[in-house]
Amino acid sequence: MKHIAVYAVTLVLLVLAESHVSMAVTCSPVQLAPCASAISTSSPPSKACCRKLTQQKPCLCQYIKNPSLRNYVTSPNAKKVARICRVAIPKC
């Protein structure tokens, strides 16, 4: 019985550690490169684009506040891509 409790606690700690690691995001606009063609040509975004956009969501305000990156996130095509990918563009 004691072994089961130790196993359960270990499992919970591993799950918590994994979720904590997945929350850490490195903000890098280069990560959004898979979205470049969808944003520039208004073509449908790829799964890779949506995945990267979702991963970079915590960084979007930082990109919006940067004058050289703002249009990459706030242009009409960028908003369309975000909408298709179900990523809300934040109000910063």
N, C-alpha and C positions, 0 to 999 in steps of 0.2 A: 504494500500500500504506500509506503514511504517513497518507493521508486517512482510510482505514478505521479505523486505530488511534485517530486523534483523534475520529472519530465514535463509536466504541465507548466510549471513555473519557467523552465528553460524555453519551452515553446512560446509562451507569452512574451518573454524578453526578446526572443529572436524576431517575433512579429513586430514588436514595438521598435526595435532597432532598425529593421528594414523600412518601416514607414517613416522613421526619422531621416534615414539616408535618402529616401526618395523625395523628401521635401526640399533638400538642398539643390538649388538651381544655380548654375553658372550663367550669368547674363552675358550673352554674346550674340549680337545681331547676325553673325555669320551662321548661327544655328538655323536661321530662317531661310537659308538659301534654297531649300526645296520648294519654297513658296514663291520664289522670284518670277517664274514664268506665269503662274496663276495670277499674280498681282499685276504684272506688266501686260499680259495679253487677255486678261479676263477669262482664261480657260479654267475648267474645274480644278480645284486643288487635289493633289495626290494624297494618299493615306500618309505618306511620309511628311508632307507639308502639315497636315492636320495634327499629326503626332508632335512635331516640333513646335508648332504654334501653341499647342496645349502645354507642352513642357516650358515654354518661354513666357507663358501668361503672367507669372509674377514679375517679369521684367518689362512688360509693355509700357508702364508709366515712365520708366527710365528712358525707353526709346522715344516715347511721345515728347518728353521734355527736351530731347536732343534735337536741335533744328535740322541737323543733317540726316536724321533717321525718322523724323515725324511723319513724312509722307508715306514712308514704307509701311506705317501702321494705320494711318488715318485716311489715306486716299479712298475714293469710292470702291475701287477694285479690292483694296486691302480689307475694307469693311465687309465686302461681299464674301471674300475668302474666309474671314473670321466667322461670318454668319453660317456659311456652309459647314465649317468645321465645328460649329457650336462653341465658339470661344467668344465671350463677351469682351468687347473693347472697353477698358475702364475709363471712367471720367477722372482725370488727374488734376 
